[in-house]
């Protein structure tokens, strides 16, 4: 599917999120990457084979909110 040189990571690769976006819809919260992965703004993913990858935000960016 990818025509880039060097080719983008495949959907099976650990770094699959590094592939180039071919469709980006920030108003809807998703992007389609050239390897067929649907990447969602919450960091969840839908792989081309139908597998779901749960959201996985980096652990170093925790925010604490307290009620006033």
Secondary structure, DSSP 4 states (H G I P E B T S, - for coil): ----SSPPPPTTSTTGGGSPEEEEETTTTEEEETTS-EEETTS-EE-TTS-EE-----GGG-------
